[in-house]
Amino acid sequence: MALMGIEAGRKVQWLRDNKSALPSMAVLLAVTALWVVGAVGGIGS
């Protein structure tokens, strides 16, 4: 359990250090989601 806390702390620290990267990561995630939805829809039809 202690290791999980350390890992979570590292993620929070990384986010604090790289706040300027958050908008581009959000856009990348949205584009990836649209590609996956489009691929699943294309396979289904």
N, C-alpha and C positions, 0 to 999 in steps of 0.2 A: 504494500500500500504506500509506503514512503516513496518508492521509486515513481509511482504514478504522480505524486505531488511534485516531485522534482521535474518530471517531464512537462507537467502542466505549467509550472513556473517558467520553464525555458520558452514555451510557446508564447506565454504572455509577455515575457521580456523581448522576444523576437518581434512581436507585434508592436510593442512600444518603440523599438528601435527602427522599425520600417513602416511607420504610419503612412508615408507617402506612396507606398506600394499597394495599399489597400484598394483604391479605386480601380487600378488596372487588374488586380486579382479578381475583383468582383465582376468586372466586364469579361474577363477570361472564363470565369465560372459560368456566367450567363450564356456566353457563346457556346461553350461546351455542352451545356444543358440543351440548348436549342438544336445543336447537331445531333445529340443523342435522341431527342424527341423526334426529330426529322428522320433519322435512320430507322427508328422503331416504327414510325408511321409508314415509311416507305416499304419496309419489310412486310408490314401487316396488310398492305393493300395489293 
